[in-house]
């Protein structure tokens, strides 16, 4: 199976991808833990912002909006309950929580193992994109924010959900369009 024209033998590339695949699950735990930390941070920032709102209301200097603190509370709670939010979003989009994986129908060859690991890496990227969408959503409440922030946030969150369940999405596209995408 070695090709003399390649600078690295394919067996070594498969070993590299397998070793990277071993790190995906610990990174997923790290990302989930980071989401918990960021969620608590957003809630603390929201409480501090609500305190400022209360102080400004008592002084009556100028009107202060509460939407920034409200969005930070929503994003903070969403980050703390990220696994539950992902489960709810999966149930909403696909109608079930038990989504297919690539390895479920694969033949068990080395190539199928590598493809399965690549789909797991894409799951991690999908979680990052979903969290990025929540961070963009939290910026909507600030004054002077960019236009189109809500569209960017929804796009990141929807794209993250599709990247997390890319194999199921590709199976749906194959069935809908009548083409063959997956080996």
N, C-alpha and C positions, 0 to 999 in steps of 0.2 A: 504494500500500500504506500510505500515511500516513493516520492517523486524526486529524482535527482536534481530537477530544475528549481525546486523550492529551497530557499535559504534555511528553513527550519523544517525538519520532518513533520509530517502531519500528526504522527503519534505524539510528538512533543507538544504540538498545538492543542491536541485533545487533552493532554495532561494539564496544560496551563488553564484551559477553560474549566476543567473539572475542579482544579484548585480554587479558581475564582468562584465557582458554584458553591463550594463549601463555605464561603464567606458571606453569601447572600442572606442566609437566615440570621446570623449574628448582626449584620448591618440592618436588617429589618427591625430587630429588637432595639438597636441603637436609635434608629429613626423614630420608632414608637416612643421610646423614653425621651428623646429630644422633643417630640410633639407634646408629651405631658408637661415637660419643663416650660416650653413656650406657651402652652395653654395657661399655666399658672401665672406666667409673666404677663400675659395679655389681661388676665383677670385683675392682677395687681395694678397694672396701668389703668385699667378701666375704673377701678375704685379711686385711684388718685385723680383721674380726670373728673369723676363724679363729685369728688370733694371740691375741686376747683369750680365746677358748675354751681355747687351749693354756695360757695363763698361769693361768686359773682352775682348770684341771684339776690343774696342778702345786701350787697353793696349797690346793686342796680346801676352799674356803670354803663354797661352795654349788653345787648342780648347775647347769650351764650347758647350754642346749640349742643344738644345732648346726643346727637346721632353718632358722633365719634366714639363715645363711651359705650353706646348700645352695640355698635358693630364690634368693638373690642370684646365685649362680653360674649357675643355670639361666636366670634372666632375663637376665643379662649375656651369656651365650652366645647366647641367643635374639635379643637385640638386635643383636649383632655379625653374626649370620647371618640377619638379617631378610628379605632377598630370597629366600634359600634356604628359610627357614621358610614364607614366603608361598607359594612354589611347591609345597612339600610339602603344605601345608594345602589348596591348590587341587586338587592331584592326589587327595588323600584325599576331599574333599567332592564334587567334580564328576567324578572319574575321569580327567580329562585336564588338561593344562596349557593347551592351546589353547582358550580360552574365547571365545565370540562377543563382538563389540563392536557397538555400535549402528550405527556407520558402515558395517559390512559389508553390511547389507541395505538401507541408506537410499537414497533416490532422488537425493540430491545437492542438494536445495534448501537455502535459507538456514535454514529451520526445522530440518531434519535436522542441519545443521552445529551449530546452537545446542544442540540436544538432545544431540548427541555430546559437546560441550564440557561440558555439565552433568553427563553421566555421568563424564567425566574428573575433574571437581571432586569428585564423590561418591567416586571412587577415592581421592583424596587424603584425604578425610574418613574413609574406611574404614581407611586406613593409620594415621591418628591414633588412631582408636578401638582398633585392634589393639594399638598401642603403649601406650595407656592401660590396656588389659587386662593387659599385661605388668607395668606399674608397680603396678597393684592387686595382682597376684599376688606381687610382691616384698614387699609390706607384710604378707602373711600370716604370715611368720616372726617378726614383732615381737611382743613381749608387749603385751597390752592392746589388740590390734587389734579392729576391728569384726567383728561377726558377719555372716556371709553374704558375706565377701570373695571366697571361691572362686567363688560363683555370679556375683558382679559381674564378676570377671575373665573367666570363661568367656563371659558374656553380651557383654562388650565385644569380646572376641576373635572370637566368632562373628558378632556384628553388624558388626564391621569387615570380616570376610571377605565377608559378604553385600553390604555397601555397596560393596566393591571390585569385586564381580562382580554388580552390581545388574541389569544388562541380562539376563544369563543367568538370574538368579533370576526375573525377571519373565517370561521366555519359558517357564521351567519352570512357573510359576504359571498362565500362560495355557493351557498344554497340559494341566495337571492339572485345573484347574477348568473348562476349556472356555469361558473368557471372553476378551474382547479388552481388553488394558490399553494396549498400545503402539500408536501410530499406524502 
